[in-house]
Amino acid sequence: MKLLPSLRIFNKLEGQPSIQDKHWYNLKASGEADQRTIEVYVYGEIGTWGITANQFVRDLAALDDGTSPIVVAFNSIGGDLFDGLAIHNALSRLGERCTGRVDALAASAASVAVCGAHRVVVAENAMLMIHNPWTYASGGAEDLRKVATALDQALEVIIAAYKAKAPDIDEVELRRLVNAETWLTAREAVALGLADEVGDGVQIKACLGQGAVMQKYKHTPKALLDQLSEPTEPVEPIEPVVENPEPTAPVLDSTKLALLITQSCNQAGISNLIEPLIASTELADEATVQAALAQAKAIRDLCVAARLPECAVEYVKAGLDTGAVRARLFDRLVGSGGGFEIDNSLPQNEDPVTAVKAKQPDASSIWTARQAAQSQSSKGARA
């Protein structure tokens, strides 16, 4: 469970999302008015770099008629604890209408979120993962003591969320399982009371878009890690149907494309990315340039959220996509060990704060002043 800033990145699709190496977030209502069912797919990280509670609650409220059954399907490595808690409480308020379904994995904050549903169904081949909250911090001893206290309080919130779903669970055993980072099968989750039913198994890649995080956990099952190395089959893009297509715009020459990049970057406040964009796109055509501009803005947002804005130029120049940037930032933030979390606040500005340096002593000035003082003292004594 992570403490993360409030940047949102998510994709919406028509119909049930296909399982790919991406974040998917989709809500839909199906059936006639008297047999309507609302389905929500939370496939990806919860919080900053995935599906925020704010977006989830607003979208669900816009679709909910107050009477239809609601099914919320999860395939998530977790993310921001507080977003997970907000989703947990939103599902809890729906009462008996709400069913939480784990299609592949509900780990960390996602396990907290799904336990807010009145009824939880875990697929035969799916898992829940529960563990202690993580974060990282910097500062003095008192600052770090405050962080440790906050983590202790966060743990109590997590325990309360699980006990709300499984009131008869042995609390000592629950705390032991949480502290040990425990991966629960569907049947183990039912036995503990964190799930109500074992559902039919479905072949789903387990959060491959979050492979870097999966590998950082201490006890990730080998079966899930093995899936990370399996090649994914290419998915043919679906061309949108346009009823009244507009005439194809003429191809712009390289000078106009360079001007487009320059103007767009200046307007978006990313003028430092002009040269990397020109180099990476090679000014091939307008579609390439527009796609690169959109991706550059997303990369800039990710770097600012991670408090590493200086990395944006490097990543754009290298032609990385947002998934690769998230992985790079992840490794930059935590190195080879420790947690994977970043601070739960947005930076005040994108420029690194310049450290205030004390004025260095000027030896010659000090010597001159001392000599003058001694001379003045001698004159006074003679007077």
N, C-alpha and C positions, 0 to 999 in steps of 0.2 A: 504494500500500500504506500503510495507516494504522496508527497506534498508538492504540487505542481502549480505553475501559473495558469492563467485562464484563456490562453490561446486555443482556438477550436479548429480542428481539421477533420472533416468527415465527408463521405460521399453518399449520395442518395441514388438509389436505383429504382426503376419500375419493376414491380413483382419481387419475387424472392431472390435475394442476392446469390450469385454463384460464388463458390468458394475459391478464392484466389489469394495471392500474397498481398492483400490490401486491407484497409479499414472499410467496413460496410456498416451503414446505419440506414434502416428503412422501416417505415410504418405504412401499413395498408389496412383497409377495411374490406371485407369480402362478404358476400351473401346478401339476401334480401333484408329489408328493414327489420323484419321480425326475427331473422336468424343471422344477424350480423355478427361477425367476429373480427376483432382488431388484433393484428399481429405486429409485433415489434421485433426487429432483428438488431441485436447489439453484438456485432461481429467486429471486434477491435478493441483498442485501449480505451479505458474510461478516463475522461479528464482531458488535459491539455492537448495531447497529440491524437486524440480520438473523438470520443462521444462525451460531451459535457452534460452534466445533470441539467443545466439551464436549458439547453436545446432539447433534451429528452422530455422534460416536464412540459415545456411550451408546445412541442409538437404533439405530444400525447393529449394534452388538454384540448388542442384544436380538433382532434379526431374523435375524442371520447364523447359519447352521447349519454353517459351516466348509467346505462343499462346493459350494454353489449359485453360479452366475455372478452377478456384481454389475455393474449398469450405473448410473453416476452421471452424470446430465445436468445441465449448467451453463447458466445464463443470468444472469450476474452482472457487475456493474461492479467487483467486488473488495471491498476493505475492509481488515480488520485483517491485517497481514502474518503475525503469529504464529499466528492462527487458520488462515490459509491454509496455512502450513507444517505445522501439526498435521494438517489434512485431507490434505495431500500425503503425509505419512508414514503416515497411516492407510490410504490407498489403496495405497501401495507395499507395505505388509505383507500385503495380500490376494493379491499375486502375480499369476499369469496369470488368475485368476478375474475380475479387475477391468478394466472398460472405462470410460474417461472419454469422455463425449459432449458436445460443445459444440453446443447447439441454436441459439444466437443469438450470445452474446458471453461470453467468458471473459477479463476484463480484470484487470490489476493482480494482486492477491492471488489472484483466481480462476484466472488463468493458471498461477500457482505450484501451486495445489491440483490442477488437472486433470492437470498433468504428473506427478503421483504415480501415475497409473493405468498399468497394464502396456501397455494399448493405448488410444490416443487417436483418436477419430473426430470430425472437425470438419465440420459441415454445409456444403454447397456455398456457401450464402449467409451463413455465420457468420464470426466473426472472433476472433482472440486479440489482446490488447494487452499489451505489456510495457513497463515504464518503471522509473525509479529510485524508491526509497522516499522518501516525503514525511513530514514532520512539522512541527510548529512548537513553539517553546519560548520561555521568558522566563528572565531571570536575568543574572548577571554574565558577563564574558568567559570565565571558566573553565567556567561552566555550559554556555555555548553551544559551547565547544570539545568538551566531553564529548558533547553531542548530535550534533555533526558526526562524531565518532569512532563513535558508535553507528550513525549512518546509513551510514557506510563499511562497518561490519561487517555491517549488514543487507543491503547490496548484495552482499557476498560470499556470503551465505546464499542470496540470490535466484539468483545466477549458478550456484551449486552445484546448486540445485534444477533449473534448466533443463538443466544438463550431465548430470545423472543421467538425464534423459529422452533427451537427444541427446548422447551421449558424443563423437561425431565432429564436433560443431559447432566452427567456428573461434571460439575464445574472444575474440579481438580484435574480430571482426565482431559477436559476441553482445553484447559490452559497448557497442559503438557503437549497436546497435539499441536496447538498453535505455536508454542515455543519451538517445536521440533520441525516446523515447516512440513506439514503432512499432506500428502497427495491421496485423496480418498476416491476409491472406485464408487460406482453408482450404488452398489449394494452396501458398502461401508457407510456411505452418506445416509442411506435409508436407516441402517442400524443405529446410527447416532441420533437420528431425528432431524438432521439437516435437510433431508429430502423425504418425499412421501411415496415416491414410486420410481421403479426402474422402467425406463421406456425402451422402445426399439432402437437398436444401434444403427447409426448411419455413418458411412465412410466420409469423414470430413478431416481435412488438414487442420491441425491444431495450431491456430494462430501463427502461421508461418511468417506473417509480416512482423511479428515480434520475436523473431528467432534469437536476436541478441539478448533480449531479456530472459527468454527461456533458458539459455545457456548459463546465465548468471545465477539462477536459483541453485541452491545447494543440492536438492534431491529430486530434480526433474527426472521423471521416469525415462528410461532409455528408449522406450517405444516412441515417445514424443520427440526426443532428440533425433532419432533415426529419420523421422519424417522431414526434418529440416534439410537433410542432405538429398532427399528424393527430388529428381527433376520434375518441374511442373510443366504440364502440357500447355502449349500456347492456346489462348482463347481468341477466337475470331471476333473482332469488334462488330457490334451491331450498328449498322448505319441508320440514323434517324430518318423517319419518313417526313419529307417536307412537302406540304400540299402545293404551295405556290413558291417554288424556288426562285430566288432572285438571280439575275444574270451574274455570272462569274466575274469577280473583279479582275481587272488587268494586273499582270505581274508587275510589281514595282522594281525599279532598278536598284542597284546596291547603294547608291547615294541616298535615295529616299528611304530605304530600309535602315540605313545607319542613322538618318535623321529621326525616324520613328523610334528607334531604340533610345536615342539621346533624349528626346522629348518625354517619352514614357518614363524613363528612369528619373529624370528631373522632377516630374510631377509626383512620382511615388516616393521620392526621397531616397533613392538608391543610385545616385549618380556615380558612386564608386564601382558599380557593376556594369557601367557602359562598355568599357574595354573588354572585360571577360565575356560579355554577351555577344559582342561583335565577333570576337575570336571563336567562341563555341558554336555560334549559328552559321558562321561563314557567309552570312547574309544570303542564305540559299533562296528563301522565298518568304512571303508575308506570314503564311501559316506557321512556318518554323519559328520565325521571330516572335509572333504573338504567344505561341506555346512556351518559348523560352522565357519571355517576360513574366508570364504568369507563374512559371516555376521559380524564377529568380525571386519574386516577391514572397512566395511561400518559404523558400530557403532562408531569406532574410528574416522572416517572422520566427522561424524555428531557432535561428542563431540568437536572435534578440531574447527570445523566451529562455534560452539556455544560458544567457549572459555571456555569450561568446560571439558578439556581432562581427568581430574581426575575421571570423572564419568564413563569412558569406562569400567573399571574393574568391577564396581558394576553392570552395565547393562549386560555385557557379562555373569557374574557369575549368574545373575538372569534368563538368557536364554531369554531375551527380543528380539523381532524382531525390525526391523528398524522403523516400524510404532509406536510401543510402546515407543521406544527411543525418537522419535520426540515429542511425547506427553509429556514425562517426562521432556525433555529439555525445551519445551515450558513452562511448569509449573514452572520449576526452574528459568527461565529467567524473568518471569513477575509476578509470584505469583498469587494472586486472583484478581488483578485488573490491570488497565493500559493497555498499548499496548502490542503487541506480537512480536516486532521487535528486530533484533540484528544488530550490527554494519556492515557497508558495506565494510568490509575489512577482509582479512584473517589474523589470528595471525601470527606473525613472527616466532614463534616456538611453540612447543607443551608443553613446560615446563612453568609453571607459573613463572612470573618474580619475583625474590626475591627482596623485598623492601630493599632499602638502609637505614640502621639505623645509626643515629648519635652516635658517641662514648659517652658512659656514663661517667660522671665525676667521678674521683677516689678521694674520700675525703681524704684518707690518704696521697696520693701523693701531693695534694694541701697543706695540713697542713705542711708536711715536707719541701716543697719548701719555704713556708712562713717563717718557723722558720730559715731556712738557710739564707734567705734574711735579716731577722732582726739581726742575729748574725753578718753577714758581715757588716751591717750598724753600729753596735755598735763598732766594731773594727776600722772602718774608723774614727768615731768620736773621739775615744781615741788617734788615731795617730795625 
